[in-house]
Amino acid sequence: MIGLPNENGKPILRAYSIASPSWSEELEFYSIIVEDGPLTSKLKDIKIDDDIILMPKPTGTLVLDALKPGKRLFLISSGTGFAPFASLIREPETFEKYEKVIITHTCRTVKELQYSKEIIRECESDGLIKDFISNKLITYHSTTREDYMNKGRITDLITSEIIFDNLKIKKISSDDRVMLCGSMGLNNDLKQILLNLNLNEGANNKPAEFILEKSFVG
């Protein structure tokens, strides 16, 4: 939880995923600016030495230990849901556990894909990470409103098998593990697709085939 002090009493707090890897000396967060939003409309104006609130106890489900061992790891995200995966694809442990890591990012417009593309470029050039991701990291960007090489809701791209044809990979099976992070509606739609494939939802205390994030920024 991060936020700002409130002159009228109770601080304004929202849940954000940490986008930086565990080995980084900085904490990185990824957010959109919500017009007239109680937090982000003010958070966008903070300067060096301004006070912010960072709650010390992290929560969340998108951790590798919540998944059973598997061959491939799918990281399926939309919008700012890419944030936790920006952390995971910069962790060597992710690539030590899986033969392939397939990360998808879907946004409304091409411009909104910029952050994920920058993070992936950093991984490909970073001396610590590039050797781990070599021949293992597969990326897929798509849009829902603007024309792009890949266009459509990620749910439709999966059920139609277009994404697997585009990437020339096998469709999701029981040997695969999946993490989901997007809007509540998208996560529920994707969850149903995975349940239909006979995959089970996991948790920190009960690892399974897929997990989804249940905290959202308001």
Residue, then its C-alpha position, 0 to 999 in steps of 0.5 A: m500500500i502506498g499513499l499520501p498524508n491527508e490534511n483532513g485526517k485519514p491518509i489516502l492509500r491504494a494497493y500497488s504492485i512493486a515493479s522493481p526486482s528484489w535485488s534492486e536498490e530502488l522501489e519502482f511502481y507503475s501507475i496511470i493517472v486517474e483524472d480527479g482520482p483522490l490519489t493519483s491526481k496528487l501523486k503525479d505532482i510529488k517532488i524529491d523530499d516530499d513525504i509519501i506513505l509506504m506500508p511495510k507489510p506486502t500482500g498479494t498472490l503473484v509469487l512463484d511459490a504459489l505455483k506448482p513446478g511446470k515447464r512453461l510460465f505464462l504471465i498474462s497482463s493488461g494495463t498497469g497489470f504488467a507491473p508485477f511481471a516487470s519484477l518477475i522477468r528481472e528475477p533470475e529465479t523465474f528463468e531457473k524454474y521454467e523452460k520458457v516464460i511467455i509474457t503478454h501485455t494488452c492495452r487500449t493503444v500502442k502508446e500504453l504499451q511503451y512501459s512494458k516494451e522499455i522493461i523488456r529492452e532493459c532485460e535484453s541489455d542488462g548484464l545480470i539478466k540477459d544471459f538468463i532470458s536468452n532463448k527463454l523469454i517470449t513476448y507478445h503485445s496487443t491492443t484493443r482499440e488501435d490498429y497494431m500487429n496483434k489486435g483484440r482482447i487477450t481472452d479472444l486471442i487465447t480462445s481462438e488460438i491466434i496467440f499460439d499461432n502468432l508465437k508458433i508455440k503449443k497452446i496452454s496445457s496441464d504442464d504450464r503455469v499461468m499468472l494473471c493480472g488485469s482488471m477484475g473482469l478480465n481476470n475472471d474471464l481468463k480464470q474461467i478459460l483456465l478452469n475450462l482447461n482443467l487447470n486449478e487456481g492456487a494460493n500461497n498456502k496451496p500451490a496449483e496451476f494458475i494464480l491471479e491478483k486480487s488487489f486493485v488500484g482505485 
